[in-house]
Amino acid sequence: MTTNLRVWPGNPHPLGARWDGEGVNFALYSEHATGVELCLFERPEDGEPSAVVAMPEATDHVWHCYLPDARPGMLYGYRVDGPYAPEQGLRFNRAKLLLDPYAFAITGTIRWSDELFGYRVGDPAGDRSFDERGSAANMPKCVIVDPAFTWGDDRPPRTPWNRTVIYETHVRGMTIQHPGVPERLRGTFLGLSSDAVIDHLLALGVTAVELMPVHHFVADRHLVDRGLTNYWGYNSIGFFAPHVGYATAGLGQQVSEFKSMVRALHRAGLEVILDVVYNHTGEGNELGPTLSFRGIDNPTYYRLDPEDPARYVDFTGTGNSLNLVHPRTVALIMDSLRYWVTDMHVDGFRFDLAPVLLRGLGDGRRSAFFEVVQQDPVLSQVKLIAEPWDVGPDGYQLGRFPPGWAEWNGAYRDCVRRYWRGDPGQLPELASRLAGSSDIFAPSGRRTYASVNFVTCHDGFTLEDLVSYEQRHNEANGEDNRDGAAENYSRNWGVEGPTSSVRIQRLRQRMKRNFLATLFLSQGVRMLLGGDELGRTQRGNNNAYCQDNEVSWFDWDRSPEDHELAAFVRRLARLVAEQPVLRRRDFFTGRPLGPEGPKDLTWLRPDGQEMQEEDWANPEARALGMLLWGKAADELDERGRRQVGDTLLVLLNADPRPVPFTLPRLDPPGHWVELLHTARPLRRAVPTGPISLPGQSLAVLRHGRE
């Protein structure tokens, strides 16, 4: 063990391990610790440190020191001493090596063993027992990182919300089998930034890539023991560290490789949005391992049961919830968010289980997290998206987030699925969802782009499975098919799973086009699940969180039907880009644009007349016309002039039978031209009389002068 290491007092700020060009300052917050040791290692697999530094100073509960001889690439961790008193919420164990909550890089994944737990696994006393064995040999190590990087002229694309099309994807799953990605880069950040992947994204017309969690995360022991893993990544343990599994190496390269990915995507005009998990960590409940926060200061970082501090409050279904009412935990998250924007250049965040971040102490008051974000000069300028539900009391918070935030609109997803499945009584809600869900978001003073519309996402069926399965098929997850949502509002159209029936295959292809067209023609932010344009299937698994295999990976060996579907998505994206009336920022009013002008939005019956109250109340009505007046666009060009587009008519028919539609006569007179049809090839001109809209199909027509 090295003994001639120079140790200076250092500074309590900033937290973490910071290389300043001459040495490294270490700072760790722990309010209840009685002592902190900084452990230095030569190799990631080492079980004993090469040097141990007793942190000499504690300023306002921050333990700190400065090592003038430390350099980037050095490996480190902490051992923290204090009471082991679970009944008081204290779980210190100085034998356990702990990850720095502010670590910028982590060498690898944990190697599961009983030594990782603060108590003796299997002891009759449970977590009230105490394990004195060291855990360093089975723990990854933190890495000192040189933050220097040549960003060049990198600039955030800053795509306006109303022009944003999000592509939700997984770094590894999208690239691991891509034939155009060099083999050594598949499954990595650099693979995602390869020309082949970027070309695919640009061809689709998306403007932003939303990455499933890339913070360093933990694979749960019970999954590893069954030969599975935490593929999705919703089990964070390092809020500043890019996940090592998405890099070509783990000694700090993950930081520079992530930055290279962002720079390449920005160069192509694509924004980078991170799916972040600040609601819980990978340490689980009171019976979980001691990896970081638990051993550093348990009551600071976790919500504990006030009646029994040995137990955790769990709003997440994962065993623990971060303590967002403690200012130091709020500061940790804010520091992390600012780091990813300022140092890593990301463009926004999607917050997993965001209501957890709202929860106060149960006295009716909310946590201050959202107010802190809104006043932050950095974070208030990026895209902020909430997943508006958790598993706690009153956990469905859709529409209750403040201005400046967008939300995943689960009501949109469910309504659109029910409509195209053929459920009765869907037209009233469908109309609201198509028009931007003003019933949900207008009361809080927000605009159309508060609604992130989606039909499918990572959590649930893919689009292919949505039209192929009526039941979940999650047996491979090892939970007796009990996990995942039981109700998916899906339909298999005749056969459960794959079929050789040409009739069913054609109907499924049409239904996929119906879903995609509805998504792109709805007001709000469009979000496409990565791989849906390729016909990606998970074989009916609607909860493939643990499947790091062909179940989850993209299959780039595409059929002719897959190529046609991708071309259809490209056509939809072009339509949105060309038609300002599809990109409204404000909600429709349903009122005339002028004293004698047409309404900005008119809902039509199949006979061409405006929908009346009794029409909306008819549960068997499944056909609807949506007339969008071209001058209703509210977008301005670079000179501040109002954009004027075409008048569009969207016709939807979820009935299996064809419906005759009488096209409305407009002033000035003109003719109708098909822009899109999900059931047959386009016709350039449309007859002036009634047209027959095939069953279970959608069409878009543009009105032009004669």
N, C-alpha and C positions, 0 to 999 in steps of 0.2 A: 504494500500500500504506500502510495506517494505521501511523503510527509513534508517536503520542502516547498509546498505550494504557498504562494503569497496570497494573503487574504486582507482586503481592505474593507472598511465599513460599508461603503456603497450608499445607495439611495433607496428610499421606499417607493419611489415612482420612476418610471412606470412599472406596473407589475409584469412578471414574466422574466425571461432571460434575454437581455438585449445586448447585442454586439455593437459597440460604438466605434469600431475601427482600431481600438487599442486593447480592449479587454471586454469582459462581459459583466453586466450588473444583473444580479438575481434578486427578485422580490416576490414574496409569497404571503398572501393574507391568511391569517388564522387567528380568530379572536380568542379561542379557548385553549390553544396549544400552550404547553409549558416548555417546549423546546423543538427546534427544527434542525435537521441535518440535511445538508446538500451532499448527494452522493454522485461521484463522477465515475464513468465506466469507459473502458477501452474498446469493448466489443458489445454488440447488441445482446448476445447470448450469455454474457457474464452474470454469474450469480453473486459475486462479491465486487464491491466498488474498488477502483484503483486508488481513490482518495475520498475522504469524508471530511466535510467542513461543517463544524457546528456554527450555525448562523449566529453571528455575534450581536446583532442589533435587532430590536423590535421597536418600530415607531408606529404608533397608532394601530397596533395589531398587525403590522406588516413586518415580516422578518426579511432581512436583506443583507447582502454583502456584495463585494466587487472583487473579481478575480482578474488581475491584470495579465495573467498568463493563459487565460482561456481563449479559445479560438473557435471559429465556425467548424462544425463537424463534430465537436465534442458531445458526448452522450451524458445525460444526467437524469436524476430523479430525486425525490425527497422522501425522507422518513420523518414523521411528525409524532412527537410525544405529547401525552396528555392523559386524562382519565379515560378508562374504558368503563363507562357507566351507561349502558343502553337505556336504563329506566330514566335517565336524565337527558337522553338524546345524544350522548357523547360516545363515540366509537373510535377513539384513538388507539392505534396499535403500532408502536415504533418499529416493529419487525417488518412491516409491509412497505415495499417500495411504491411510491405514489407518483402518478403523472402530474405534471404542472398544468393547472387549468388554462394557463396562457401559453402553453408550448406551441411553437409555430410548425413543428414537424415531429412525428413520432415514428420510430424505426420500423415497427411491424405490428403484428397482432399478438394477443396473449396466447400462452400455451396453458390450457386449462389444467389445474391441479387443486387439491384441497388447500395448498399453502396460500392461495390467493384470497382466502376468506379470513376475516378477522377473528372468527370463532372456530372451534373445532367441529368440522363437519361430521355429523353422526353422533355427537355427544348428546346424551339425554337432556342436558341443560340448554341445548340449542344455541341461540345467539347470545345467551348469557355466559357461555363459556368463553375461553380466551386461547387463541392459537399463537404460540411464541415462535413459530418457524418463519424464516425469511422467505420472501416471495420474488426476489429480484431475478432469479434464474428463469422464471416463467413470465416475467413482465417485459413488454417493450420499453424502450428508453426514449426520453425526449432528446431532441437534437438542437444544438445551437445553430442558428441559421444566419447567413449573411443576406440581408434583404436587398442588396444591390441587384438591379435588373434594368436592362436597356429597353424601355418602353417605346422609345422613338416618338413618333407623332400620334400615339394611340389616343383616341378620343371616344367617349361613350356615344353610341348612335343616337340616344335620346329619341327613340321612335315615339310619336304621340300615342297616347292610350287608344284613341279611336282607330288607329291604323295598326295596332298590335295584333299579331297572330302568333300565339305561343305554341311551341312544340315541346311537349313533356317527354323526356327520355332519360335513359340510364346510361352512364358512361360506358360501363362494361358491356351491357346487353346489346347496345346499338353497334358496337365496333368489334366484338370478339370474333364474329364470323364474316366480317365484311371483306370481300375479295380484293377491294381496292385499297385496303389499309395494309401497310407493311406488317408482316407477321409479328415482329418484335414490338410493335406499337398497338396491337389489338388489345382492347380492354382498358385502354389508358386515356388520360387527358390528351396526350399527343395524337392518339388515334382519332379522337373525336374532332381534332382540329386539322385532320388530313384533308387534302383536296377532294378526295372522293366523297367524304361525308359532307363537307361544306357545299359542294356542288349539288348534292341531293337536297339539302335544306333550302338552298337558294332556288332550285327548280320548283320546289313545292310552294314557294311564296311566303314562307314563314318569316317572321321578323325577330323572334326571340326564342332562345333555347332555355327551357326550364329543366335544370338538372336535378334528378333525385339525389338524396343527401350525399354530399362529398366531404362533410366533416369526418374526421377520423372516428370510426365506429367499432363496436364490439359485436362479435358473433356469440350469441348466448350459448352457455354450456350445454343445455338440453338439446339444442339444435346440432351442435358439433358432435355430441355423443351419438346422434342418429344419422350422422353422415350428411347433415344439411348445414346451412349457414344463414346469416342475416343478409340476404342478397340485397334487399331494398335499401338498407342502411339507416333505418330509423332507430338507431340505438347509439347516439353520439357519446363520445368520451373526450373529444378534443375539439373545442369550438373555434380554434384558430388554425388547426392543422388539416391540410388536405389529406384525404384518405390515402394511406400508403399503397393500398391495393390497386389504385388507379394510376400508379407511376411506374416507371421502368426500374426505379431503385428507391431505397428508403432512407438515405442518409442526408436528406434535405433536398434532393432532386424534385420531390413532389411539389415543392413550392415553386420553383422556377418552371417546371413543366405545366403547372396549372396556369401560371402567368402567360406562358407561351400560347396555351390554348385560348385564353381570353383575348390576347392580342390578335391571333389569327381570326377568331370569330368576329371581333370588332372590325377588322380590316374588310371583312365581307359584309359589314353592315348589320350583323346579328348581335342582339343583346344577349347577355348571360344573366339568368335569374336562378338563384339557388333555393332549393327546397331545404329549409333549415328546421332543426328540431331543438328548440329551446324550452320544451315543456318537461322533458325528463332526461335522464342519462342512462348509460348502459350498466349502472351498478345495481339495478333492480331494487327489490324491497329489502327489508331488514335481514333477510336470509341470503342476500346477494354478496358478491365479492367486494373487497376493499381495493379499489383501483386508483382513486383520485379524491373526489370531493368528499366522500364518506369519511376518509381517514384524515382529511385536512381540516375540515370543520363541518361536521354533519348538520348541526342546527342552522348554520348560516345558509347552506346550499339547498337543503331539502325541507319540504313542508312536513312537519311532524304532527302527529295527533296530539292536541293539547291535553286530552284525557290520559293518554299513554304515549309519552315521547319516544318510547322504544319502537313504535309503529309509525309507518309513513301514511300520509294522506295521498291517495292515488286517484287523480282525475284523468289519467292517461291510459289505464289498463295495462301498464308496463311494470307496476310495482312502486314507482315513486313519481313525485312532481317537484320540479324546481321551485324554490322559495322566492317567488317574485314579489314578496312584500318586504324582503330584506334589501336594503340599499346596495350592499356589496354584490348581491347576485344580479340585481338590475344593472349595476355598473359592469359586471362581467359580460352580460349579454350585449349591452350597448357598445362596449369596447370591441367585442367580437364583430358586431355588425359594421362598425366604422372601419375596422381593419380590412374586412372583405371589400369594402367600397374604395377606401383610400389607397391601400397597399396592393390589393388583388384586382381592383378595377371592375368589380361586378356591378350590374345595373339594377339589381333588385332582389327581392326575397319573397318566397312563399312560405308562410309560417304554419308548420304542422300543428294541428290541435290548438289553434290560436286562442280559444276561450280560456285555456289554462293561464295564458298571460294576462287575462283580465281579472282573474279571481283574487279577491282580497281576503280578509280574515273571516268572512261569513257574517259581517255586520251590515251588508248591503252596499258597502263601498267597494269600488273597483281598485285594482292595483294602479299605480301611476305609470305603468310601462308605456301605454299608448300616448299619454300626454308628454312623456319624456321624448319619445320618438318624434312626435309632431313638432316639438320646438328645436329639435336637433338640426343644425344648419347643413349637415351632410345627409343624414338619413331621410329627412323630409323631402329630398330632391330625387329619390330613387323610387322605383316601383315597389309597392308594398301590397302583398296579397295575403289574405287570411283564409285558412281552412276553418270555417266558422262552426265547428262542432268538436266536442270532446265527450268523455264518458261520465262526467260529473253531473250533479243536479243542474237542471235547466241548461243542458249542454249544447242545445241547438240554438246558436246565436246569429243565424243568417239575417243580414240586414241591420245588425246592431253595432257594427263597427263605425268608427268616426270618419268624417271626411278625410280624403287623402288615401284611403284604403280601398282596395278592390277585394272581392270575396269570390271564392269558388261557389258557384250557384248550384247547389245540389237539387233545389226545387226545379231548376231548368232541366237538368239531367233526367229526373224522374218523370216529369210531365212529357217531355219529348219521347221518351221511351214508351210511356203508356199510350200516347197518341198513336204512334206508328204500330204498336202492338194491336191496336184496334179497340182499346178500352172505351166504353161509353162515357159521355159527359166530359170530354177533355177540352172542347173548343174554348170555353171562357179562359181557362188558365193558359192554354197554348197561345192565345192571342197576346196575353200579357208577357209571356216569355219571349215571343218573337219580337215584341216591341221594346224589350230592354228591362222588363221586370220593374216598372215604376212603382208597383204596389209594394215592393220589398225595399227599394233603395231611395225613392223620392222622399219619404218621410224624414230621412236623416240629412236631406239637403244635397244628396249626391247625384251624379249624372249616370248616363247609360253605361259608361265604362267601369262603374263599380261592380258590374256583373261580369265575372269570368265564366262564360258559357262553355259547357263541355257535355258530351254524350258519354264518353268513356275517359277513364284516367287509369293510373297504375293500379289503383285499389278497386278491383272488380273485373268484370269481363272485358276483354278486348272487343273491338267492333266485330271482328269475325265471330267471336264466341257469343256475342250478344244476339246474333241472328242464327246461331247453330245449337244453342243449349238453353233448356228451360230450368235445369237444376245445376247446382255447383258440383264439381267433380274434383275435390281437393284431397283425395285419398293419399296422394303422394306426400302431403304435408305431415302425415303421421298423427293426425288429431281426429281420426275416425270420421272425417268429413263434417265435423261440427264447426270448423272455423270458416271465416268469410261470411258475407251476407247471404241469408237464406232467400230473400226476395230481391230479384234483379230486374224485374219488369222486362224480361226477355221472352223471346219466342223462337222455337227451332224451325217453324214452318213445315213440320211434317215428320221429321226424323231427328232424334237426339244425336248430335255429333255429325261427323263426316257422312256423306251419302253419295251414291253414284247416280241419283236421280237428277237428270238434267233440268227438269221442271223446278225442283227445290233449289238447285244451285243457282238458276237464273233469278228466282225470286229473292234468294239471299243477297245476291249481288245488287239487285234493285233496292232492297231495303238498306243496304249499306250506303248506297248513293243517296237515298232519302234522308238518312241520318246526317250524312256529311253536308248535304245541301241545306238542310234546316239549320245546322250549326252556323254555316257561313252566311246565311241570309238573315240571321237574327241580329238585332242591335246589341252591342256590348263587345266584350273582348272574346275573340275566338281562341279556344285551346284544343289542339289536336293531340291525341295520344300517339306517341312515337310508335311506328310500326303498323298503325291502322291502315295507312295508305298502301301497305304491302300485303294486306290480308293476314297479318300476324295472328296466330292462335296460341293459346295457353292450354289447349285441350280441355277446355271447360273449367280450368282452375281459376277461381275468382279471388284467390288470396295467395299469389305465388311469391310471397315475401321471402321464402326460404329456398327457392329453386334457382340456384346458380347453374343452369344447364339449358338444354334446348327448349325446355318449357318456357323460359323467359327470354332467351336470346332471340335477336332478330334473325330471320331466315332470308338471306338476300338472293336465294335461288327462286326467282319469281316466275309465276305462270303468266300466260297472256292476260288473264283476268286481273291479275295483280297490277300489271303494267297499265291496263285500262283504268283501274281504280286510281292509281297515282296520277294519271293524266287528268282524271276527273277532278281531283283535289287541286291540281294546278289551274284548271279552268275556273274553279270556284274562287281561288285566291285572286286571279286576274279580275274576275267580276267585281269583287269587293274593292280592289285597287282602282278600278275604272269608274265606279259608281258612288259618288259622294253620299247619296241618300242612304246607302247601306252603312255609312260610317258616322252616323249622327252622334253628337256629343250630348245634346239635350234630348229629353224625352219628347215624344210626339204629344201634341195637345188634343188632336181629334177635332180641331176647329179649323174653319176656312183660313187661308193665308191672307186673304184680303176681303173687302166688302162683298165681292161677288165671286171670289175665287174658290177653288176646290179645297177640301180639307187636306192637311198634310198627310193623313193616314185614314183610309176608309176600309172597313171590313165588309166583304161582299158575300152574298149567298150565291149558289150556283146559277140562279136566274139573273145575275148581274145587278140586283138591287142591294141596297145597304142592309146589313144585318140588323134585325130588330130584337127587342128584349125576348120575345117568345122563341126566336131562332137560337139565341144563346142558351135558352133553357131546355132545348130539345136534346136529350141525352143520346139519341141515335144519330145526330148530325155529325158527320166525320169529314165533310168537305168545306173548305174555306178559301176565300180569296183575300189577298192583302194588297191593296192598291197604294203605292208609295209615290207621292207627287214629287217630280224631279226638283222643283224649286224649294222643296222642304229641307234640302241639305243645309246644314248649319256650319259647314267647314269653311275656313277662310284660306286663301292662298297666301303666298309670301308677301303680297302687297296689301293684304287685308281685305281683299275682295271676296264676296261670298261665292263659293263654288256652286255651280248649277249643273246637275246631271240629268239623266233621263228619267222619265216616269216609268216605273216598273210595276208589273202585276205578278205576284207570286200566287200560284194555285196549288193547293195541297188536298190530297184525297187519300185518306187512310182506309176507306171502305174497299173491300175486295172487288166490288163492282165498279164499272166505269160510271162517271158522272158527267152529264152535259153541262158545260159552263157557257153562259152568255157573256161575251166580253163587253165591258162598259164602253159607252160612246163618250168621248172626251172632246172638249173644246180647247183649242182648235182641232178639227178632225185630223185623223191620221190613220196609220195602219199598225198592226201589232206584228212583231218579229220575235221568234223564239230565240232566247239566249241559252236556255238550259232545259233539259228534259231527262228525267231519270228512267223512263220506260222505253224510249225509242230514240232513233237518230233525230237530229234537229231538222225542222222545216224552216226555210228562210222566211217565208211569209205565212201568215195565219189567216184563214178565211174570216170574213167579217161577221159571219153568223155564229151560232153556238158551236163550240168545239167539244169533243169528247175527251175527258181526262181519264186515262186508264186507271183501273183500280190500283191502289197502293203505289201512287206515283206523285211526283212533284214537277212543276214546270215554272219557268220564269220567262216572262214576255216583256219586251221593251216597246214603248209607244213612240212612233215617229211620224213626222209630217208626210202627208200624201204628196 
